[in-house]
Every structure is written in C-alpha cells, then in structure tokens.
C-alpha cells in the first residue's frame, strides 16, 4: 500500500529498473482507506530476488506496506475485454462459449461482440485461444490484482500515530519502524521459482 502522492509510482518503477527486473504486470487502484492506493506488481524472479525487492520497496518513504503474495493462499485475477469478429452465423456460438467459461457479453453490434472475462491469467489465455478462430479484432487486459485468502490481511495498516507523524515509516516517537522480514502491500506478487 502506498500513499496517494505524486511521484510514488515513478519511484517504484525506477527501483525495479535500476535492479534490472522486468515488470510483467503492474496495477494500481484505490483501497478501502482514503488517500491510500494499492499496487500489485508481478515480476519473474527467485525467492531471494523477491525478498530483495521487498526490502528495497520499504526504503521508498510513501510505501506503507509490502507483501509477497506468491503462493496458494492468494486470490489472483486479471480482467480482459476481447472484441471478436461476429456475424449472424457465429454470434450464437461466441455467446455460448462465453457463457460456458463464465465470461460476460458487454457489447454486441452487427460485426462484433465484446466479451469481458475476470479470472486467473491461464483461464483468460485459454479463453482467448478458443476465440482466435473467430477473429480477435481487439483485446485489452489489465494487470493482475491479488488478495490474501480468508481472514488474513496482507499485513497491518499503519496505526494512527504513524500516519499522524506524516511518515508511515516512523512511529509517533520519531523512531523508524522496521520493515518486517518479508511482508507488507504494494502487493508484490512475485513469480518466484
């Protein structure tokens, strides 16, 4: 999680660039907390690489929490909008395929159908392969978003005293808050392997 301030995204991306990490996916959006955004970054790296990235992210002052959400206890979702060529003969089949895989039709015109699918990356890839024979006219995908399953939160939010200091990394007594050994949320969803 990060404060909604100008330049934070740029500092995060620059940190990845300086360390020669390829960002496979990056999403940013509002959270349940005012003035706080959540960023999910997907990188391909070893467990050690991901640990180093988490430590480096904590050095960016506007970062409130960082969590490595790699693993089975995480819900991962992408969103795809796919415009498929359609005519009177193929439209019904496209709608049927979309229904079977849990996608939604969001627009139909005389020569195309726009399908929306929110699921994991592999299922969207499989669905896209099913639509290719009809002719994909246009496609756009979001980056991955992630959330820990169950009652587990990605880590604690900064407390009121920390936020009151204007520095989420500093406690009310002015001492620097230590980064946990591996947790917090710019949701670093690393493809560790």
N, C-alpha and C positions, 0 to 999 in steps of 0.2 A: 504494500500500500504506500501511496505517496501523496504528499500534499499537492493540491491543485495550484501550482505556481508555474509561471512561465520558465522555460528552460530545463525543467526536470527531465522530460523525455529526451531532449538533446543530450544531456549529461549521461543518461543511462545508455543511449545508443553509442555515444563516444567511448564509454567504458568498454563495451563489447568490441568495438572496432579496434581500440588500442591493443586489446588482447587477442586479436585475430579470430574471434568467434563469429561464426556465421549464424545470424538470426534467421531461423526458419519461419517463425511466425511471431507477431507482436500485436497484442490488442490492448486497448486502454479504454476504461469506462468508469462511470460513476459507481459509488458504493452506497451502502446504507448510511454512511456517515457524511455529513455535509463537509465540503471542501476537501474530501479525500477521494482519490481515484485508485483504481486497481489496475495493474498492468500484468499481463501474462506474456511471458517470453518463452519461446521454445528454441532450445539450442541443442546441437548434437555434440556430446562430449562425454568424457569418462566421469565417474563419480567424483574423482579428485578435481576435475575441471569445474564441475558444478559447484562443489564446495568452495573453490577459489572465487568463483563468480559471486556467490552469496556473500562472502567476506568483503569483496570489493564493492558490492552494491550498498553495503552498510556504511561505507565511507561517504556516500552521497548524502548530504545533510537533509534533504527533503524526503528521503526514503524513511517510511515509518516502520515497515515490516517486510521481511523477505522470507519466502518459504519455497523449499524444493518440493513440489507436488508430484514428483515422479513416483509411480507405483500403483498398486491395485486399489488403494483406498482413496482414489481420486475420480471424480466425475469430469470427463473431458468432452467438450462439444465444439464443433465448428458449425458454421451456417453457410449454405450455398444457395445462390439464386442461379438457375440454369434456364436459359431461353432455348427452346428446342423447336426446330422446324416442324410444322404440323400442317396437315391438310385434312380434308373430310375423311380420308381413308385411314390415317394414322392417329388422329387425335384421341379416339377412344382407347387405343392400345397404350398410348403415353399416360393417359389419366389412370388406366388400370394398373400399370407398372408403378406409378407414383403412389397409388393407394396401398399396394402390397408392401412397399418398403417404408411406409409411414411418412412420405413426403406430401406436401400440400400444393395444390394448384393455386397460384395467386394472380394469374392473368391468362386470359385466352383471347386471341384475336384470330382473324381468318388464316394467317400463315404461320402462327407460332403459339406456343404455350410456355408460360414461365412457371417453373416448379421451384419450390422452396423446400430445403431439407436441412434440419438441425440434428446432427448426430455425431458420432466419432468420425475421425478422418478416413478410416478404412471403409466404413459403410458408405460415405459420400463418394469415395473413389469408385467403389463397386457400382453404385447407382449411376454415376457418370458413364461408366463403361456400358451399362445397359442402354443408356440414351444415345450413345455415339452413332449407332446405325441410323437413327432418325435424322441426325444432323444437328449438332450443337452450334447455335448461332452466336451465343454469347454466354459467358459464365463469370461470376464473381464469387469469391469466397472470403469469409472473414478469417482472421487468425483464430487460434484455439483459445478458449476460455476454460478455466479449471476451478474446481472447488473440492475441498476435502469432504469425503462421505461422512454421514452420521452427525453426531453431536460435536465432533471435533472441529474446532476452529483452527485456522492456519497458524495462529499464534495469538497472543494477547494484543489488544489495541493499546496504543499509548494511553496512559492514565491522564486525568485532568491536569495534574501538576506538571507532567511533562509537556502537555500541549500549552499550558499557561506560560511556560518559560520561552515559548517561541522556538524551541529546539527540541524536537521529539527524541533526539539522542541524548538529551540532558535531563536529569532529574531536577526536581524543584530546588535541591540544594546545590545545583550547578555542576555536580559530578557527571561525567559522561556515562551513559548507560551502555553496558557491554552488550555486544551482539551475541545472541545465542549461538551455540556451536554450529547450527545448520538451519535454523528455522527463521521465518518471517514472511511478508507478501508484496512483492512485485510479482507474485506468483511465478517463481522461476520454475517452469515446468521443463526440466532438462531431460533430454533423451539419453540418459546415462546407459552405458553399455560396456 
